[in-house]
Amino acid sequence: MVEYWYNLETGAVEEGMVSPGYDRAGPFATREEAARAPEIIKERSRAWAAEEAAEDSWGKRSGSADR
């Protein structure tokens, strides 16, 4: 199965692991998905931040002061 990677340095989509690991994002199933990597990364970062915020506030009552 072919995997596609997004090169963070050049912005190019690569077929297979062409660039060093620190320059790549992926793998992605399609070339089109890899081309959307910056957008996908932002979406996932926002989702993870929201999850962490929810976990941080778990068990806290609204309106109660932290002690």
C-alpha positions in Angstrom: 0.0 0.0 0.0 1.4 3.4 -1.0 1.5 6.1 1.8 1.8 9.8 1.2 3.7 12.2 3.4 3.7 16.0 3.6 7.1 17.6 3.7 6.9 20.3 6.3 10.0 22.1 5.0 9.1 22.3 1.3 5.3 21.9 1.4 5.5 19.1 -1.2 3.6 15.8 -1.1 5.9 12.8 -1.2 5.1 9.2 -2.1 6.8 7.1 0.5 9.3 8.1 3.2 11.5 10.3 1.1 12.5 13.1 3.5 13.9 12.8 7.0 11.3 12.0 9.7 11.6 15.5 11.3 10.5 17.1 8.0 7.5 14.8 7.4 3.9 14.7 8.5 1.9 11.6 7.8 1.3 9.0 6.6 -1.8 9.8 4.7 -3.9 7.4 2.5 -4.2 9.7 -0.5 -2.1 12.4 -2.2 -5.1 14.8 -1.7 -5.2 14.2 2.0 -1.5 14.7 2.3 -1.8 18.0 0.5 -4.3 19.1 3.2 -1.8 18.2 6.0 -1.4 21.8 7.4 -5.2 22.1 7.7 -5.6 18.6 9.2 -2.8 19.3 11.7 -4.5 22.5 12.8 -7.9 20.7 13.2 -6.3 17.9 15.3 -4.4 20.4 17.4 -7.6 22.3 18.2 -9.4 19.0 19.0 -6.6 17.9 21.3 -6.5 21.3 23.1 -10.2 21.1 23.7 -9.9 17.5 25.0 -7.1 18.6 27.4 -9.1 21.6 28.6 -12.1 19.3 29.3 -9.8 16.9 31.2 -8.3 19.7 33.2 -11.7 20.9 34.3 -13.0 17.4 35.1 -14.5 17.2 38.5 -14.5 20.9 39.1 -17.8 22.4 39.9 -18.8 25.5 38.0 -18.8 28.6 40.2 -16.6 27.0 42.9 -13.3 28.4 43.8 -10.1 26.2 43.6 -8.6 25.6 46.9 
